[in-house]
Amino acid sequence: MNYKNFEELPIWQHAREIVNFIYKIIDGNEALKRNQRLTNQLKGAGISVMNNIPEGFDSDNNVEFIRFLKYS
């Protein structure tokens, strides 16, 4: 199956759902919100996964794409 852009990739869609879930958990938990360091780490990790997928996708090279998926 050929995808025209990374947003069509099921793995990117799942990563986006995970990031949304992370934000929802943080927003619903006052104790977690007060822990800025942990909150920033959780958000950053989720976003990093989400961002590595399109970076590899844009390489137009399967080896590079797989490498970025491993980073994710």
Secondary structure, DSSP 4 states (H G I P E B T S, - for coil): ---SSGGG-HHHHHHHHHHHHHHHHHHT-HHHHH-HHHHHHHHHHHHHHHHHHHHHHTT--HHHHHHHHHH-
